[in-house]
């Protein structure tokens, strides 16, 4: 629909359709809606930050536990290998008199 009459200010054109008091209420409602949306977004951001921090802490704890387990396994394997090598060297250089008590059967 085309308006052919004199141009009215934009504010006046709005108030033609709404009661002036209703226009004030709509403005306050819009401001309140913006405030509510901003607060909801801030709350969502806080929740996301807390969840991310908890996940990071859990990942760090799991990584530390895995590293400790791997280090312990490596140390145990190294100790077992060193003990086996030492025992092998000692058995190789034993005198024949000390080998008499062993379970080897000589023919």
N, C-alpha and C positions, 0 to 999 in steps of 0.2 A: 504494500500500500504506500503510495507516494504522498508525502505531506507537501502541500502547495502554499501553505500559509506562511506567516512571518517566522523566521528562525528564532527559536527560543534558546536560551542558554542550556547547556547540557544538564545542569543540576535541576533546572525547572522542568525539563522534559522527563526526567526521572520521577519527579514528584507529581507529575500528572497522573502516573499510574498507581502511585502509592500514597497513602496518607503520610504527611511529614513525620509523625511520630513513629509510624511503621518503618520509615526509611532509617531513622535513628536506631531503632531496634535491630534492623538488618545490619547496619554498620557494626554495632556492638557484637552482634552474633558472629559476623565474619571475623572480627578481631579475636573474639573468644575461640572460634574454630581454629584460627591460625595458632593461637597460644596452645591449644590442646594438641594440635598436630605437632608442633615443635617439641612439646614436652614428651609426647609419645615417641618421637624419633630419638630424643635424648635418652629415654629409658631403654629403647631397643639397642642403641649404641652402647650403653653401659652394660647391658646383659651380654652383648656380643663380646665386648672387651673382657668381661669376667670369664666367659666360656673359653675364649682364646687363651687367657692366662692359665686356666685350669688344665687345658689340653697341653700347653707348653710344659707345665710342671710335670704332668704325667709322662710326657715323652722324654723329658730330661731324666726323670727317675728310672724309667725303663732302660734308657741308654746307659746310665751309670751302672745299673744292675748287670746288664749284658757285658759291659766292659770289665767289671769286677770278676764275673764268672769266667770270661775268656782269659784274663790274666791269671786267675787261680789254676785253670786247666793247663795253660802253658807252663807255669811254674812247676806243677806236679809232673808233667811230661818231661821237662828238663831234668828235674831231680831224679826221676826214675831212670832216664837214659844215663845220667852221670853215674848213678849207683851201679847200674848194670855194667858200664864200661870199667869202672873201678874194680868191681868183682871179677870181671873177665881178665883184666890185667893182673890182678893178684893171683888168680888161679893159674894163669899162664906161667908166672914166675915162681910158683911154689916148688919147693924141693921135692924130690921123689919120696923122701921119708914122710913128709906131711900128707902125701897122697895115699898112703897105706890105709888110713882110716876111712877113706871114701867108699862109696858103694860100687865103684867100678870093679868089675871082675877081670883080672888079668889072666891070660892063659899061657 
